[in-house]
Each structure stands twice: as structure tokens, then as C-alpha cells.
Amino acid sequence: MSLLDDGPLVGKAAGGRGDFGHALRAEWTKLRTAGGTGWLLMLAVALTVAVGSGTAKAVKCPDAGCGQDAVRLALTGVTAGQAVIAVLAVLAVSGEYGTGMIRTTLMAVPNRITVLTAKATVLTAVVLACGTIAVLISLLVGHHILPGNGFTEAHGYAPLSLADGPTLRAAAGSVLYLALIALIGLGVATAVREAATAIGITLGLLYLFPVVAQVVHDPEWQRHLQQIAPMTAGLAVQATVNLPGLPIGPWAGLAVLATWTAAALLVGGLLLQRRDA
């Protein structure tokens, strides 16, 4: 959908004011009407729940003190669903460059930072809603499956509940994690423009660090890699047991991911301003 179809937007933004409200409405319309957006969101939810359910079914806790993190097991699917979220975020930008629609967007809203901010705001809102659904369903499924695999009060595990502080933090943190991943994808796509390259860079940032950490034999270097890796550090927010043994704390890990996100958006914003459409 062309931004020029929205008369008020063109009349106001093209005059140099860059009305954020109209830009926000236009970006929401584009994301909502873009082919595949709904399917990608449903796939993200389904994949998150399916992988979390499969993990919950596969892991057993036969004795007390088995050392497993029940909440983290239920939320394992986030590591898979994030890939779909990253692809959605990339396509939200690269699709416009592929069709040339970005020129229309920037004619309607000359302030390029306003355009990027509007895209980021809409994308964040959609991913927060999608992530909340995926996380809540995952916890609900885990609540029903895990006790049958030995995660019972007799073995030291209370039923999964958002009334429990660490569980609530893990759930809320997982939703924020997905939103930050989406913004990384948005920043990378804005910087490189081309969809396949942006998807490759974003997924590489997420999944390559853990692989490298596994092949590094020095425990100290391995720990440092885990502390700076976007996925490993960010997903520390899901941990509810043995926190002192983690390479990085839950909120500190999410802050590391937020730093990666800020860097991606900063680079993307700078290149968006300096280059021709």
C-alpha cells in the first residue's frame, strides 16, 4: 500500500513536518496489509509452543534435585520462534526496498528518523503481542506436561505459575527478548537493505556465537563469549535456578541484548540518513 494513498499524510508530512502520528498509522497499515505478516506471526507462535512442548515432554526429572530449570524448559521454544520474528522484522524494511516503495515512503515522510522510529514502534507492538501469546501458551502447556515427567513438588518443583516472581520475570523477559530481536532485525535490514543478506547477518548474530563458544576450549574465553553473545546473554532472563552459576545475570544479560539492539538501530539510522533511497 502506498503512503500516497493517504491524503492527510502526504499533505502534512510532505510539507516537512514529518508528523509521527500519521507515519505511525501508515506503517501499521503497511505491516498489517503486507502479504505473509499474519502467517509469520502465527508461525512464530506455533513454533515457539511446539518446540517448548516437545522439550517439556522429552526431559525427565526422576529424582529430587535433578538440576533442571522447569521454567526454562517450557520456554525453550523462544530460541526457535525468534528466527521467524527476525525474518518478519527484516521483511518489514527490505520489502520496501525491493519494490521501490521506500521512495514513496520517504517522499511522504522526509524525516527518515521519523520513518525508522514509526517502523520500530509498530513492529515492537506487534511482536510484544505475539510474544505474549506464545510465552503464555508455552507456560500453560509446561504447567500440564512437566508434572507428569517428575517436575513435582516432591522433587522440589512447584507448578508453573506467574504468581511466582522468577517465573514472571522469565515470562516477561522472554517477551522483551523477542521484541529486542525484532529490532535488531529491523536495524540490520535498514543498514544492508537486501533481505537475504540481512536475514543471514541477523541469524548469524543469534546462532553463531553459541557455536563458537562450544568450540572454544578455554573456560574463561567461553564464559566471556557467552556474556557478550546476543542470544546466550539475552536468554539468561529465562533462568530461575542456579543463578550464581550463570555466565551473566538475567537482567544484565537482557541489557547486553539491548546494547546490540541499540547498535543495530544506530547503524541503520545513520545509513538511512546518509544514503539515497
N, C-alpha and C positions, 0 to 999 in steps of 0.2 A: 504494500500500500504506500502510495506516495504522500509525502508530507504536504505536497502542494494541493492535495485534495482537501486539506483543512484550511479553509479561507482565513479564519481568525489567526491561525498560527503563522501563516505567511505574512499577513498584514502586520502583525506585531513583531514577530521575530526578525523578518527580513528588514525591517526598519532599523535594526541594530540593537534592539532592547534585549533580545535573547531570553524571552520570557520562559523561566524554568517550568512553570506550571503547564504551559502549552507543550513544551518539549517533553515533559513527563507523560502527558496524555498521548502524544504521538508515539513515543517509544513503547508505551503499554499496548497501543493499538497494533504496532508492528510486531511485537513479540507474540501477542495473542493470536494474530491472524497468520503468522508465518507457518508455512507447512511443516509439520513434524514436531512443533513445540509441545503439543499435548501428548503425543506419543512418547517423546523423550522423557517428559516428566513422569508419565505412568511407568515407563521402563525403569527409571531411576528408583521409584518406589518399589516396584516388583522385584528388581534385582537386589536391593538392599534387604528387603524382607526375606527373599528366598535364600540368600547366602547366610543371613543371620539364623534362619530357621534350620538350615542344613547343618550349620556348625553346632547349634544347640542340641540337635539330635545326635550328632556324632560324638560329642565329648561326654565322657562319663566321670562321675566323682564317687568311686566305690567306698571311700573311707573318709572319715573326718580329717580335715587338714590336707585335702588333695592339692591345694595350691592354685586352683583355677579362679579366675575372676568371672563370676557369672554374668555380671552386667556387660562386661566387655565381650563375652561370648555372644550374648544376644545382639550386640551392636556391631558384630564383625562385618555385616553386610555393607556398612558405610564405606569400607575400603573398595568395594566393587561399585556401589552406586555413585561414588564420586567421579568415576570415569565418564559416566553418562552426563552428569552435571557439568563437567569440564567441556564436553563436546557441545552441549547446549549453549554454554557461555561463549565459546568460540564462534559458533554459527550465528549468534546474535549480532556479531560485528562483521565477520568475514563474508556473510551472505550479502550484506550491503555493498561491500567492495566488489564482490563477484558479479553483481548485477549492475553496478554503477549507480545504485540508488544513493550511495553515500554523498554524491554531488548534490542531489536534491535535498538531502538532509542538511548539509552544510550551507546550502543557499537559504533554506528556511530558517536555520538557526546558525548564524555566522559565528557565534561564540562556541568554539569547539570544546572547551572545558564544560560548558553547559550541556552539550550533547553527551559527552562521556559521563558526566555526573547523572544525567537523566537515565542513560542506559544502565549504569551501575545501580541506581536506586530501584528501578523496575526489576532488574534481574535479581537483586538481593531479596526483594519482597516475595517474588515468585519462588525462589529457592528456599527461603525460610518456611514458606507454607508447605512446599513439597517435602522438605526435610523433616518438618514436624510430624507430618503424617507417617513418613517412613519410619522414623525413630519410635513413635508411639506404638505403631503396629508391631515393630520388631520386639519391643519390650513386652507387649502383650503376649506375643507368641512365645517368647522366652519364659514368661511367667507360667505358662501352661506346660511347656515341654521340659524345662530344666529339672523340676522336682522329680519327674519320672526317671531321670538319669542320675539321681543321687544327690542333687543340689537341694538338700532338705535342711530343716532346722537342726536335725540330729547330727548333720555333718557340718554345722556351723553356717548355713546359708539361709537367711530369711527370704521369703518370697519377694520377687522384684516388685518394687513399689516406688512411685515418685515421691511418696512421703518420706522416703529415706534420702537424707541430704546428699551423700555421694552418688546415688543413682540419679537424682535430679540434676546434679552437676554434670554427670556423664551424658545425660539425655540432652540438656540444653547446650552443652559444649559440642556435642555431635552435630546439632542443627547449625550452630555458628560455624563449625568446621566446614560444612558443606557450602555455606554462603561464602566463606573466605576462598574456598577452592574455585567457586564460580567467578569471583572477582579476579583471581589470578588468571583464569582463562580469558576473561574479558580484557585484562591488561595486555596479555601476551598477544591476543588476536589483534588488538588495536595497534600494537607495535609492528607485527610482521605481516598483517593483512590477509595472508593466504591461509586457508582453512587447514589443509593437511599439515603444513609446517607448524602452525600454532597448536594444533592438537598434539603433534609429536613432541613439541617443546614442553607443553603443559603436563602431559602424561609422563614424559621423561623426568621432569622435576619431582613428580609424585612417586614413581615406582623405581627409578634408577638408584636413588640414594640408599634405600634398604638393601638392594642387591650389592652395591659397592661395600656397604657396611659388613655384609656377611662374608665377603671375600677378604676383608682386611683382618689380619691375624692379631694385630696389636690391640689388646682390650681397651687401652686408653684412646687410641685413634677411633676405634669402633664406637666408643661412647660419645666422642666428640661429633662424629658423623650423625649419630642418632639424635644428638641435641640440636643440630642445625638443619636436619632434613625436614622439609615441609610436612610430609605425611607422618613420619615417625614422631616428630615433636608435637604436631597438632593433635594426633590421636591419643596422646598421653592424657588428654582431658577425659577419656573414657575410663581410665583406671580407677578402681575403687578399693583395691587391696595392694599391700606391699608397696606403698607409695615411696618410702625411703629408698627402695631398690631400683627405682626408675632412673633412666639416664637424665630425665628432666621432669619437673613437676607438672601437674595438669594445666594450670593457668599459665605458667611460664612457657609451656610447650605451645599453647594456643597463641601466645604473644609472638613466638617465633614465626608461626604461620602467618600471623597478621603482618609481620615485618616483610615477609616475602610478598604478601598481597600488596602492601603499600608500594614496594619497589616495582612490582609489575605495573601497577596503575600509574606510577610516576613516570616510568619509561614510556608507557603507552601514551600518556597525556602529552609528554614533551614532543614525541614524534608526531602525534596527531596535529599539534600546533605548528610544527616546523615544515611539514611536508605538504605537497599538493595533494588534493583528493584523488 
